[in-house]
Amino acid sequence: MRILLLLIVLGVAAFMTTPAREAHEEAARAFMETEAQQQTGAVEQNTGLSLDSVVDFVTGFVAGQGRYETYYVASKFTVDMPGSAYLECWGAFTQVQCRRVDRSAGQG
């Protein structure tokens, strides 16, 4: 009986703290900015593009785009990225975690 009560309380807490679309968009921007900063060192030296221009592109890229889905106790946000990759963010209990997924991975 205690386990059932605990599961009900956790379910209600998860439902009440499911992150909104804005939280997912912010986490996606932060993830993409971090990824862009890691990859721009070589790009800046070879092409002359500044980090600011890349970060501005990334920030504008996510704005108003993406697909937000709610599963009552968790939420999911996906954004297509250039190439064969997309960004996937999962959220629960006000926390959002993002990862880059390559569509061609696992295809023979």
MOWOTA-V543717 format. One record per residue. N is the residue number from 1. OMEGA is omega in degrees with one decimal (NA if undefined). D_FIRST is the distance of its C-alpha to the first C-alpha in whole Angstrom. Layout:
n = <N N>
omega = <OMEGA OMEGA>
d_first = <D_FIRST D_FIRST>
This chain:
n = <1 2 3 4 5 6 7 8 9 10 11 12 13 14 15 16 17 18 19 20 21 22 23 24 25 26 27 28 29 30 31 32 33 34 35 36 37 38 39 40 41 42 43 44 45 46 47 48 49 50 51 52 53 54 55 56 57 58 59 60 61 62 63 64 65 66 67 68 69 70 71 72 73 74 75 76 77 78 79 80 81 82 83 84 85 86 87 88 89 90 91 92 93 94 95 96 97 98 99 100 101 102 103 104 105 106 107 108>
omega = <179.4 179.6 178.0 177.8 177.9 177.8 177.3 178.8 178.0 178.4 178.3 178.5 178.7 179.0 -177.4 -175.1 176.9 -178.1 178.2 -179.7 -178.5 178.2 177.8 179.0 178.7 178.8 178.2 176.9 -179.2 179.2 -178.5 177.2 178.7 178.7 179.6 179.2 179.5 -174.8 -173.4 179.3 179.8 -179.1 179.5 -178.5 -175.2 -173.3 -178.6 176.2 179.9 178.3 -179.5 -179.6 178.2 -179.9 176.8 177.4 -178.6 -179.0 179.0 -177.5 -175.6 -172.9 175.6 179.9 177.5 -179.3 -179.9 178.0 176.5 178.8 178.8 -179.6 177.5 178.4 -177.0 179.0 178.4 178.9 173.9 178.0 177.3 -179.8 -175.0 -177.0 171.3 -178.8 -178.7 179.3 175.9 -179.3 174.7 179.0 179.4 -179.9 178.7 177.1 -178.2 174.7 178.2 -177.9 178.0 -177.9 -176.5 179.0 177.5 177.6 -174.1 NA>
d_first = <0 4 5 5 6 9 10 11 12 14 15 17 18 20 21 23 24 26 29 32 35 37 35 35 39 40 38 40 43 42 41 45 47 46 46 50 51 50 52 55 57 59 59 61 63 64 64 65 62 60 56 56 57 55 52 53 53 49 48 50 49 45 46 45 44 41 38 35 32 29 26 23 22 25 28 31 35 38 42 45 47 50 51 48 45 43 40 37 34 30 29 25 24 28 29 31 33 36 38 41 41 44 44 46 44 43 46 49>
